[in-house]
Amino acid sequence: MTASSSARRSETTRAFDAAVIGGGLVGSWTAFFLARRGVRVALLEKGAVGAQSSGVNFGNLRLQGRHPTQFPLSLRAHAIWEQLEQLVGEDCEFAATGHLYLAFDEAESEKLEAHARAGESHGLAIERLDGAAACRRWPWLAPVVRAATWSARDATANPRLVTPVVARAAARLGASVIQNCRVVAVDRAHGGFRLATDSGLTVAAPQIVNAAGAWAVDIARCFGETAPLFAAGPPQFVTEPLPYRIVPSVQTVDGSVICRQVPRGNVIVAGYPRTASDPVANRAPVPPQKTLSTMAHLRRLVPSLAAARVIRVWSGIEGYLPDMLPVIGPSATTPGLFHAFGLCGHGFQIGPGVGAALSDLIVDGRTETPLDACSIARFQRPVVPDEKWTREFDSEAIRTGP
């Protein structure tokens, strides 16, 4: 980490009980839950809260298809999403749309069944349908569908709205939300930490949370830790407004199509593979061919969208790890340091649960939400890449990865 070349204001030091580095959704929820428990907390964001991947993702609050170790965290998060308006004062377009998971062949149908059994083992209600039944129930589907599973509890929300709303709610509870304030150095001092920023502010706190997204490894390295984090982008597109027909959030097992339609009529579309992004230049370009190929996959699945016109494309800078599991929990080297990064494209749904679990660890010293699989200590040994790692990223993203 290096200091900014911008002109510094007069030096100021402020002391807090805890400091959170990174004003994305995870950092904002962490600040919210800490402030709710009476902790004097500072939330430090290098730009505007929610301006990175937290504000540009697909907006899926998907319970289906989770890694088996992630269900307790995901279910805890979902219970918070279902109380969103009561907690933060706005619903942020939260809607229990349900999630429709689709398979095109026998092998994918077997994956659907495995995901369904895993969800059911944690209490998630899953309905199974063959292709013909799915097409009768959702007649906009093409008969290419072989099998489907349906989870009615799954939901969506507007990512552009949520993080600023949560950060404002945290501020009302007493959190200090400090934007346009990049942390440039982190040091141990007087049994705690000192965070120097490019604004001239120095923050002192006995406990800190590293929720810096794709930039988080820079902070971990200050304390002798690392992880094979790499940045990639989830290209997404939105169509012109069309008659509202597609109520559920839709995803194919092969990831070629992820789509949902908002009540205004626009269809939001995404699909694998993810593409390369550049956290240094802060750029996440969308190759034109990616838009064309994903829309072709969408036409195959939903023929009525064959003439739909794309009116905007975008992507973001997300942090991924080869085993497609996040880093969440205490540092393996430094008491008082907690990590929450590498959410692997799943951070929007699990974000509230991560913030709640971190507040448990900081205030109570323990949490009932299992996090062992997310320990940063696992990278002290070679980690086997998940099969999704090669399937969900294009060659350029993998080339620039670990």
C-alpha positions in Angstrom: 0.0 0.0 0.0 1.4 3.4 -0.9 0.4 6.9 0.0 -1.7 9.0 -2.4 0.1 11.8 -4.3 -2.9 14.1 -3.8 -2.5 17.1 -1.5 -3.0 16.1 2.1 -5.3 18.1 4.4 -4.2 18.8 8.0 -3.5 15.6 9.9 -6.3 14.4 12.2 -6.5 11.3 14.4 -9.8 9.8 15.5 -10.3 6.8 17.8 -13.0 4.2 17.4 -13.8 0.8 18.9 -13.6 -0.8 15.4 -12.9 0.3 11.8 -14.2 -1.3 8.6 -12.1 -0.8 5.5 -14.4 -1.0 2.4 -17.8 0.6 2.0 -19.4 -2.1 -0.2 -22.4 -4.1 1.0 -20.4 -6.4 3.3 -18.6 -3.4 5.0 -21.8 -1.4 5.3 -23.7 -4.3 6.9 -20.8 -4.9 9.3 -20.8 -1.3 10.3 -24.6 -1.4 10.7 -24.6 -4.4 13.0 -21.7 -3.1 15.0 -23.4 0.3 15.5 -26.6 -1.5 16.4 -24.8 -3.2 19.2 -23.3 0.1 20.5 -19.8 -0.2 19.0 -18.2 3.1 17.9 -17.4 2.1 14.4 -15.8 3.9 11.4 -16.6 2.8 7.8 -13.9 3.9 5.4 -14.5 3.9 1.7 -12.0 5.0 -0.9 -14.8 6.3 -3.2 -18.5 6.3 -2.7 -20.3 3.5 -0.8 -21.6 0.9 -3.0 -19.8 2.2 -6.1 -17.9 -1.1 -6.9 -19.3 -4.6 -7.3 -21.9 -4.1 -4.6 -23.7 -1.6 -6.8 -23.4 -3.2 -10.2 -24.2 -6.9 -9.6 -27.2 -8.8 -10.9 -29.2 -8.4 -7.8 -30.0 -12.1 -7.2 -30.8 -13.2 -3.7 -30.4 -16.9 -4.6 -30.6 -19.7 -2.1 -30.6 -22.5 -4.6 -27.2 -23.9 -5.8 -25.2 -22.8 -2.8 -22.0 -24.5 -1.8 -23.1 -26.9 1.0 -20.9 -25.2 3.6 -22.5 -21.8 2.8 -26.1 -22.6 3.6 -26.2 -21.5 7.2 -24.6 -18.2 6.3 -26.9 -17.8 3.3 -30.0 -18.6 5.3 -29.0 -16.2 8.0 -28.5 -13.5 5.4 -31.8 -14.2 3.7 -33.7 -13.8 7.0 -32.2 -10.3 7.2 -33.1 -9.5 3.6 -36.7 -10.4 4.5 -36.6 -7.8 7.2 -34.9 -5.2 5.1 -37.4 -2.4 5.3 -37.9 -2.8 9.0 -34.1 -2.7 9.6 -33.0 0.1 7.3 -36.2 2.0 6.4 -36.4 1.2 2.7 -37.3 -2.0 0.7 -34.7 -1.3 -2.1 -37.1 -3.2 -4.5 -36.7 -6.4 -2.5 -39.1 -8.9 -4.1 -39.7 -12.6 -3.3 -39.7 -13.5 -7.0 -38.6 -17.1 -6.5 -35.7 -18.7 -8.4 -36.1 -21.0 -11.4 -33.1 -23.3 -12.0 -33.0 -25.0 -15.4 -31.1 -28.0 -17.0 -30.7 -28.7 -20.7 -29.6 -32.4 -20.5 -29.3 -35.4 -18.3 -25.9 -34.5 -16.7 -27.2 -31.0 -15.8 -30.4 -32.6 -14.4 -28.2 -34.6 -12.1 -26.5 -31.4 -10.9 -29.9 -29.9 -10.3 -30.9 -32.8 -8.2 -27.7 -32.6 -6.2 -28.3 -28.9 -5.5 -31.9 -29.6 -4.5 -30.9 -32.3 -2.0 -28.2 -30.0 -0.5 -30.8 -27.2 -0.1 -33.4 -29.5 1.4 -30.9 -30.8 3.9 -30.8 -27.2 5.3 -34.6 -26.8 5.3 -35.0 -25.1 1.9 -38.2 -26.1 0.1 -37.5 -27.2 -3.5 -40.0 -28.2 -6.1 -38.9 -30.4 -9.0 -40.4 -30.3 -12.5 -39.6 -32.0 -15.8 -39.2 -29.9 -18.9 -42.7 -30.3 -20.1 -44.2 -29.3 -16.7 -41.8 -26.3 -16.5 -42.9 -25.1 -20.0 -46.6 -25.4 -19.1 -46.1 -23.4 -15.9 -43.8 -20.8 -17.5 -45.0 -20.8 -21.1 -42.3 -18.3 -22.2 -39.7 -21.1 -21.8 -38.6 -23.0 -24.9 -38.9 -26.8 -25.0 -35.1 -27.1 -24.8 -35.5 -27.3 -21.0 -35.0 -30.9 -19.7 -35.7 -30.3 -16.0 -36.2 -27.5 -13.5 -36.2 -26.8 -9.8 -38.1 -24.0 -8.2 -37.4 -22.3 -4.9 -40.2 -19.9 -3.9 -38.3 -18.2 -1.1 -35.5 -16.8 -3.3 -35.7 -13.1 -4.1 -34.1 -10.1 -5.9 -33.3 -6.5 -4.9 -31.9 -3.5 -6.6 -28.1 -3.4 -5.9 -27.8 0.2 -7.0 -30.0 1.2 -4.0 -29.1 -1.1 -1.2 -25.6 -0.3 0.0 -26.1 3.5 0.3 -29.3 2.8 2.2 -27.6 0.4 4.6 -24.7 2.9 5.1 -27.2 5.7 5.9 -28.9 3.4 8.4 -25.6 2.6 10.0 -24.9 6.3 10.3 -28.3 6.9 12.0 -27.2 4.3 14.6 -24.0 6.2 15.2 -21.5 4.8 12.7 -19.1 7.3 11.1 -19.3 6.8 7.4 -16.3 8.4 5.8 -16.3 8.4 2.0 -13.6 9.4 -0.5 -11.0 8.3 2.0 -8.5 5.7 0.9 -6.6 3.7 3.4 -2.9 3.9 2.4 -1.2 2.3 5.4 -2.2 0.0 8.2 0.1 -0.6 11.2 -0.1 -2.1 14.6 0.1 0.5 17.4 -0.5 0.5 21.1 -2.2 -2.9 21.1 -4.5 -1.9 18.2 -4.2 -0.5 14.7 -3.5 2.8 13.0 -5.0 3.4 9.6 -3.5 6.3 7.6 -5.6 7.7 4.8 -5.0 9.9 1.8 -7.3 12.5 3.2 -5.0 13.2 6.2 -7.3 11.3 8.6 -5.7 8.7 10.8 -8.1 6.2 12.4 -7.1 4.3 15.6 -9.0 1.2 16.6 -8.3 -2.0 18.5 -10.2 -4.1 15.9 -10.5 -3.7 12.1 -12.3 -5.5 9.3 -10.7 -5.9 5.9 -13.7 -5.7 3.6 -11.8 -4.1 0.7 -13.1 -6.3 -2.1 -10.8 -6.9 -5.0 -8.2 -4.8 -3.2 -8.2 -6.7 0.1 -5.1 -8.7 -0.3 -3.0 -5.5 -0.1 -4.2 -5.1 3.5 -3.8 -8.8 4.4 -0.2 -8.7 3.2 0.6 -6.0 5.8 0.1 -8.7 8.4 1.9 -11.6 6.6 -1.2 -13.1 5.0 -2.3 -13.6 1.5 -4.7 -15.3 -0.8 -4.7 -16.1 -4.5 -7.4 -13.4 -5.2 -8.0 -12.3 -8.7 -10.4 -9.8 -10.2 -13.0 -10.6 -12.8 -16.2 -8.9 -14.0 -19.8 -10.1 -14.3 -20.9 -8.6 -17.7 -24.6 -7.7 -17.6 -27.0 -6.1 -20.0 -30.5 -4.6 -19.8 -33.1 -4.5 -22.5 -35.7 -2.0 -23.5 -39.0 -2.2 -21.5 -41.1 -5.1 -22.7 -44.4 -6.6 -21.5 -43.9 -7.9 -18.0 -44.1 -11.8 -18.2 -41.0 -13.2 -16.5 -41.7 -13.0 -12.8 -39.0 -15.4 -11.4 -35.3 -15.0 -11.4 -34.0 -17.5 -14.0 -30.7 -19.3 -14.2 -29.4 -22.2 -16.3 -27.1 -24.8 -14.7 -24.5 -24.2 -17.3 -24.6 -20.5 -16.5 -25.2 -19.4 -20.1 -28.3 -17.5 -19.1 -29.1 -15.6 -15.9 -32.0 -13.2 -16.3 -34.8 -11.5 -14.5 -37.5 -9.0 -15.6 -38.3 -6.0 -13.4 -41.9 -4.8 -13.2 -41.0 -1.8 -15.3 -40.5 -4.3 -18.1 -36.7 -4.2 -18.6 -35.0 -7.6 -18.7 -31.7 -7.8 -16.9 -29.4 -10.4 -18.5 -26.1 -12.0 -17.4 -24.2 -15.2 -18.1 -20.9 -17.0 -17.8 -18.1 -16.8 -18.5 -17.1 -13.8 -16.5 -14.6 -11.5 -18.2 -11.4 -9.8 -17.1 -11.4 -6.6 -15.1 -8.6 -4.3 -14.0 -8.6 -3.2 -10.3 -5.6 -1.0 -10.9 -7.1 1.1 -13.6 -10.6 0.6 -12.0 -12.0 -0.7 -15.3 -14.3 -3.6 -16.2 -14.9 -3.5 -20.0 -17.6 -5.6 -21.6 -16.4 -7.2 -24.9 -19.0 -6.7 -27.6 -19.0 -10.4 -28.5 -19.9 -11.2 -25.0 -23.2 -9.2 -25.3 -24.0 -10.9 -28.6 -23.3 -14.4 -27.4 -25.3 -14.0 -24.2 -28.3 -12.6 -26.0 -28.1 -15.5 -28.4 -28.3 -17.9 -25.5 -31.2 -15.9 -24.1 -33.1 -16.2 -27.4 -32.7 -19.9 -27.3 -34.2 -20.2 -23.8 -36.9 -17.4 -24.2 -37.8 -17.1 -27.9 -40.2 -14.2 -27.3 -37.1 -12.1 -26.5 -35.5 -12.7 -29.9 -36.1 -9.1 -31.0 -35.3 -7.5 -27.6 -32.9 -4.6 -27.9 -30.1 -4.1 -25.4 -30.0 -0.5 -24.2 -27.1 -0.6 -21.7 -24.2 -2.9 -20.8 -22.0 -2.8 -17.7 -19.7 -4.9 -15.5 -17.8 -4.6 -12.2 -14.7 -5.6 -10.4 -15.3 -8.6 -8.2 -12.7 -10.6 -6.2 -12.6 -14.4 -6.8 -10.7 -17.3 -5.3 -9.9 -20.6 -7.0 -12.0 -22.7 -4.7 -14.9 -20.3 -5.2 -15.3 -19.8 -1.4 -14.9 -16.4 0.3 -12.5 -15.4 3.1 -14.5 -14.6 6.2 -13.3 -14.5 9.8 -10.4 -13.8 12.0 -6.9 -13.3 10.7 -4.6 -16.3 11.2 -1.7 -14.0 12.2 -3.0 -10.9 13.9 -5.5 -10.7 16.8 -8.1 -8.0 16.2 -8.0 -8.2 12.4 -10.9 -9.8 10.6 -11.3 -10.5 6.9 -14.3 -10.5 4.6 -13.3 -10.6 0.9 -13.3 -12.8 -2.2 -17.0 -13.3 -2.1 -16.8 -14.9 -5.6 -19.9 -13.2 -7.0 -22.1 -14.3 -4.1 -21.6 -11.3 -1.9 -24.9 -9.6 -2.6 -27.0 -12.4 -1.1 -24.7 -13.4 1.8 -23.6 -9.8 2.6 -26.0 -9.2 5.5 -25.1 -12.5 7.0 -21.4 -11.8 6.8 -21.9 -8.5 8.5 -24.0 -10.1 11.3 -21.4 -12.9 11.8 -18.5 -10.5 11.9 -20.3 -8.3 14.5 -20.7 -11.5 16.6 -17.0 -12.2 16.4 -16.0 -8.7 17.3 -18.5 -8.2 20.1 -18.9 -11.7 21.5 -15.7 -13.4 20.4 -17.7 -16.1 18.7 -20.5 -16.7 16.2 -23.0 -19.6 15.8 -22.7 -19.2 12.0 -20.2 -21.8 10.7 -17.3 -20.0 9.0 -14.4 -22.6 9.2 -14.5 -23.3 5.4 -13.9 -19.6 4.8 -10.7 -19.2 6.9 -7.8 -17.4 5.3 -5.6 -20.1 6.9 -6.6 -22.5 4.2 -4.3 -20.8 1.8 -1.3 -21.7 3.9 -1.5 -25.0 1.8 -2.3 -25.6 -1.9 -6.0 -25.2 -2.5 -7.7 -27.3 -5.2 -9.6 -25.1 -7.7 -13.3 -25.7 -7.9 -14.6 -27.0 -11.2 -16.5 -23.6 -11.6 -13.1 -21.8 -11.7 -12.4 -23.0 -15.3 -16.1 -23.1 -16.3 -17.2 -19.6 -15.2 -14.3 -17.5 -16.4 -13.0 -16.7 -19.9 -9.4 -17.3 -20.8 -8.3 -13.7 -20.3 -9.7 -13.6 -16.8 -8.0 -16.9 -15.9 -4.7 -15.7 -17.5 -4.7 -12.7 -15.2 -5.7 -14.8 -12.2 -3.4 -16.6 -9.7 
